[in-house]
Amino acid sequence: SSTSFEVTMMPERTIFLSIFIILFLHVNSFLPSIPLSSNIHHSMFDRDHQHPHSHHPPLSGLNMHELIDVDVIGAASGVLDGGSLVTAFSDQGQNLAGTFFQLSLFPYLLFLYFLSYPSNSTPNLGNFGFQYLLLFVLATIPSGIVSKSVYGETLANVDWLHGGAEGLLTLTSILVVAGFRDKSVSGGMGVSGRETAIKAFALLGAVTFGVFCFGGSSLGFQSHSPFLFGLGDLPNDLLSTPNPEPLNALSIPTWAIHFSSVFEWLFAMQVIWNFAEVTNNEKWKGMTWGMLPLHASGIAACTYHFFYNDSSLQWMVSTQAGLTLLGNITCMIAAYRIAKSNGWTVGELNPFRGGYGG
């Protein structure tokens, strides 16, 4: 006999949140200029050597791995050479990478729509994980604003904000892996209490990041204060080298978060492949293939960081953005094929049907 799974979907909430993000990103058309603060304070958390002059490309939008690289996503506020926050927002559409990231939002919303089709029996927690990515994008908007308005830096160069935002992306992958694995192993039975606890923890993580985002500077965190106080970093005076790393180099904890995001995405691809075999629906394997460009996008982001976000690697950022757009499209196509195999028709788009299958 076949097992029936109870899945709670939230397509309306996803759509409302997405619309809010889109409006927030384009609100610059209606607001006056807001001067950026150039005041940068010193604290005991700063590293002990002089910050070199650096240039960074303007980035913004939705990057799906790193579903999307977080510091690029977080630059939804925009990165500019100077001026106003309005300039920062409008700047996101003025370059190839920003255009790719913005275009990637629409196919991702369609991906969520098809994935949430009830007959797919998509694991509740896994579906929540993919939706959580939108909350992650929303949370990185204020962090991009803070990094620019308070510290005069891009988010990629403010290590404690960068690592914290990347932590939210790590939670996204964990939610996806946990959801699909539990349903593959136990059929999703008897884990509702644990799912609630995991979701609460993920939401608490987002709230905590928001609190530190707005209150971090008053606590003494500066532009190059390392994430988690640089836990595991080698002391600056331990090794004598004529070519020390610049201050915008990622700390050990931030690198650890990046690596975990990349590997967790691979784990997510594997558990979704296994889910196809458990459900006897080979279309789910197409989802694994669809996620591959997003993994490549994460690799591109890490490569950019490895070379200290050098401005000469703008082509790498554009490549990452292009892979993000491609990955969101392939995931959307995969989710469409899954929904179609489970009975979805164009008639489902009729708003008067009362929802899926209404």
Helices and strands as residue ranges (DSSP letters): H 11-25, G 27-29, H 70-74, G 75-77, H 85-90, G 91-93, H 96-103, H 105-115, G 118-120, H 124-149, G 155-157, H 159-186, H 192-215, G 217-219, G 227-230, H 252-279, H 283-306, G 311-313, H 314-341, G 346-349, G 351-353
